[in-house]
Amino acid sequence: QAGAATAGIPVIFLSASGTIDDKLRGFALGAVDYITKPFSEDEVLARVGVHLHARERIARLETMVGQRTVAEASAQDPAGERGFRAALEIIEKRLAFPPSLQELSRLLGLTDRRINEIFRDRVGMTATDYFSEYRLETAKRLLEATDTQIQLVADRIGYRNPGDFTRAFRRRFGVGPREFRQATRRTGGGGA
């Protein structure tokens, strides 16, 4: 059990076991992610960055929207928490081919409405909005932390058309991916 001093620290499991039972056990124990071996250092660093920034984003959204805290939502709805963590695992594994809300509903055995309720309770947005946000935040982390080609970053998060990725990235962050990477390199915020 986490104490007050460590309760906010996201835990990522790094394991040679990739069975669903072990992963679910890890998530039930409070892990925010579960990475199986073999893994690349860049991937681990990118995932750590995504989770740290996701926690910041959740805190900002809770403040702005006045939502219940994630801890309160989890305590009041443990089945919803399991569904939320399972949805996050699916999203992480399927970034390149993101599931539709209907497919996610089928995979989790929940209705579209229930999934959206769970996401609104935890992050203040619908599941679809969260998927989009998560994909773009992942792209941002990859652009900052790696030298991966921009088209490969776009492919990794499910954008097949470079123009669509550039437009989505610009709408979210105010600059295109190339300009963003150049700016982070000039300020020392990136590099592999």
C-alpha positions as CSV (number, residue, x, y, z in Angstrom):
1,Q,0.0,0.0,0.0
2,A,1.2,3.5,-0.9
3,G,1.7,6.0,1.8
4,A,0.7,9.7,1.5
5,A,4.2,10.6,0.4
6,T,4.3,8.1,-2.5
7,A,0.6,7.8,-3.4
8,G,0.9,10.2,-6.4
9,I,3.9,8.4,-8.0
10,P,2.9,6.5,-11.1
11,V,4.2,2.9,-11.1
12,I,5.2,1.1,-14.3
13,F,5.7,-2.6,-14.3
14,L,8.6,-3.9,-16.4
15,S,8.3,-7.7,-16.8
16,A,9.1,-10.7,-18.9
17,S,5.6,-12.0,-18.4
18,G,3.1,-10.8,-20.9
19,T,0.1,-12.8,-19.8
20,I,-3.2,-11.0,-19.4
21,D,-3.6,-12.3,-15.9
22,D,-0.2,-10.9,-14.8
23,K,-1.0,-7.6,-16.5
24,L,-4.4,-7.3,-14.9
25,R,-2.9,-8.2,-11.5
26,G,-0.3,-5.4,-12.0
27,F,-3.1,-2.9,-12.9
28,A,-5.1,-4.1,-9.9
29,L,-2.1,-3.3,-7.7
30,G,-2.1,0.2,-9.0
31,A,0.3,0.2,-12.0
32,V,-0.3,2.9,-14.6
33,D,1.5,0.9,-17.3
34,Y,2.9,-2.6,-17.9
35,I,5.8,-3.0,-20.3
36,T,6.9,-6.4,-21.4
37,K,10.5,-7.4,-22.4
38,P,12.2,-7.0,-24.7
39,F,11.8,-3.2,-24.6
40,S,13.7,-0.2,-25.9
41,E,15.0,2.5,-23.6
42,D,13.3,5.2,-25.8
43,E,10.0,3.5,-25.4
44,V,10.3,3.3,-21.6
45,L,11.3,7.0,-21.4
46,A,8.5,8.0,-23.8
47,R,5.9,6.1,-21.7
48,V,7.2,7.6,-18.4
49,G,6.9,11.0,-20.0
50,V,3.4,10.3,-21.2
51,H,2.3,9.2,-17.7
52,L,3.8,12.1,-15.9
53,H,2.2,14.6,-18.3
54,A,-1.1,12.7,-18.2
55,R,-1.2,13.2,-14.4
56,E,-0.5,16.9,-14.8
57,R,-3.3,17.1,-17.5
58,I,-5.8,15.3,-15.2
59,A,-5.0,17.7,-12.3
60,R,-5.5,20.7,-14.6
61,L,-8.8,19.3,-15.9
62,E,-10.1,18.5,-12.5
63,T,-9.3,22.1,-11.4
64,M,-10.9,23.6,-14.5
65,V,-14.0,21.5,-14.7
66,G,-14.5,20.9,-11.0
67,Q,-14.7,17.2,-11.4
68,R,-14.4,14.7,-8.6
69,T,-10.8,13.6,-8.1
70,V,-9.7,10.5,-9.8
71,A,-9.1,8.9,-6.4
72,E,-12.7,9.6,-5.4
73,A,-14.0,8.2,-8.7
74,S,-11.9,5.1,-8.3
75,A,-13.0,4.5,-4.7
76,Q,-16.7,5.0,-5.6
77,D,-16.6,2.9,-8.7
78,P,-14.1,0.1,-8.6
79,A,-15.6,-1.7,-11.6
80,G,-15.3,1.6,-13.5
81,E,-11.7,1.8,-12.5
82,R,-11.0,-1.7,-13.8
83,G,-12.7,-0.7,-17.1
84,F,-10.7,2.5,-17.2
85,R,-7.4,0.7,-16.7
86,A,-8.3,-2.0,-19.2
87,A,-9.3,0.7,-21.8
88,L,-6.0,2.5,-21.2
89,E,-4.1,-0.8,-21.8
90,I,-6.0,-1.3,-25.1
91,I,-5.3,2.3,-26.2
92,E,-1.6,1.9,-25.4
93,K,-1.3,-1.3,-27.3
94,R,-3.3,0.0,-30.3
95,L,-1.9,3.5,-30.8
96,A,-1.1,2.8,-34.4
97,F,-4.6,1.3,-35.0
98,P,-6.8,3.0,-32.4
99,P,-10.1,1.2,-31.6
100,S,-13.4,3.0,-32.3
101,L,-15.6,3.6,-29.3
102,Q,-17.9,0.7,-30.5
103,E,-14.9,-1.7,-30.7
104,L,-13.7,-0.7,-27.3
105,S,-17.2,-1.3,-26.0
106,R,-17.2,-4.8,-27.5
107,L,-13.7,-5.6,-26.1
108,L,-14.6,-4.4,-22.6
109,G,-18.2,-5.7,-22.5
110,L,-19.5,-2.2,-21.6
111,T,-21.8,0.2,-23.4
112,D,-20.5,3.3,-25.2
113,R,-22.4,5.4,-22.7
114,R,-20.8,3.6,-19.7
115,I,-17.3,4.0,-21.2
116,N,-17.9,7.7,-21.7
117,E,-19.2,8.0,-18.1
118,I,-16.1,6.3,-16.7
119,F,-13.8,8.6,-18.7
120,R,-15.7,11.8,-17.8
121,D,-15.5,10.8,-14.1
122,R,-11.7,10.2,-14.3
123,V,-10.4,12.7,-16.8
124,G,-13.2,15.1,-17.5
125,M,-13.7,14.2,-21.2
126,T,-15.2,11.5,-23.4
127,A,-13.2,8.4,-24.3
128,T,-12.8,9.6,-27.9
129,D,-11.5,13.0,-26.8
130,Y,-9.1,11.3,-24.4
131,F,-7.8,8.9,-27.1
132,S,-7.1,11.9,-29.4
133,E,-5.4,13.8,-26.5
134,Y,-3.4,10.7,-25.5
135,R,-2.2,10.1,-29.1
136,L,-1.1,13.7,-29.5
137,E,0.6,13.8,-26.1
138,T,2.4,10.6,-27.1
139,A,3.6,12.2,-30.3
140,K,4.8,15.2,-28.4
141,R,6.8,13.1,-26.0
142,L,8.3,11.1,-28.9
143,L,9.2,14.3,-30.8
144,E,10.9,15.7,-27.6
145,A,12.7,12.5,-26.5
146,T,13.7,10.7,-29.7
147,D,15.0,11.4,-33.2
148,T,12.3,9.3,-34.8
149,Q,11.2,10.6,-38.1
150,I,8.0,12.7,-37.9
151,Q,6.1,10.4,-40.4
152,L,7.1,7.4,-38.2
153,V,5.8,9.2,-35.1
154,A,2.5,9.9,-37.0
155,D,2.3,6.3,-38.1
156,R,2.9,5.1,-34.5
157,I,-0.1,7.0,-33.2
158,G,-2.4,6.1,-36.1
159,Y,-2.1,8.9,-38.5
160,R,-1.5,7.6,-42.0
161,N,-1.8,11.0,-43.7
162,P,1.1,13.4,-42.7
163,G,-1.2,16.4,-43.3
164,D,-3.8,15.1,-40.9
165,F,-1.2,14.6,-38.2
166,T,0.3,18.1,-38.8
167,R,-3.1,19.7,-38.6
168,A,-4.1,17.8,-35.5
169,F,-0.8,18.6,-33.8
170,R,-1.0,22.3,-34.7
171,R,-4.6,22.5,-33.4
172,R,-3.5,21.0,-30.1
173,F,-0.1,22.6,-29.5
174,G,-0.2,25.8,-31.7
175,V,2.8,24.7,-33.8
176,G,3.5,21.9,-36.3
177,P,5.5,18.9,-35.3
178,R,8.6,20.0,-37.2
179,E,8.6,23.5,-35.6
180,F,7.9,21.9,-32.2
181,R,10.9,19.6,-32.5
182,Q,13.1,22.4,-33.6
183,A,12.0,24.6,-30.7
184,T,12.6,21.9,-28.2
185,R,16.1,21.3,-29.6
186,R,17.0,25.0,-29.4
187,T,15.9,25.2,-25.8
188,G,17.5,21.9,-24.9
189,G,14.3,20.1,-24.2
190,G,14.8,17.2,-26.6
191,G,17.3,14.9,-28.1
192,A,18.0,11.2,-28.1
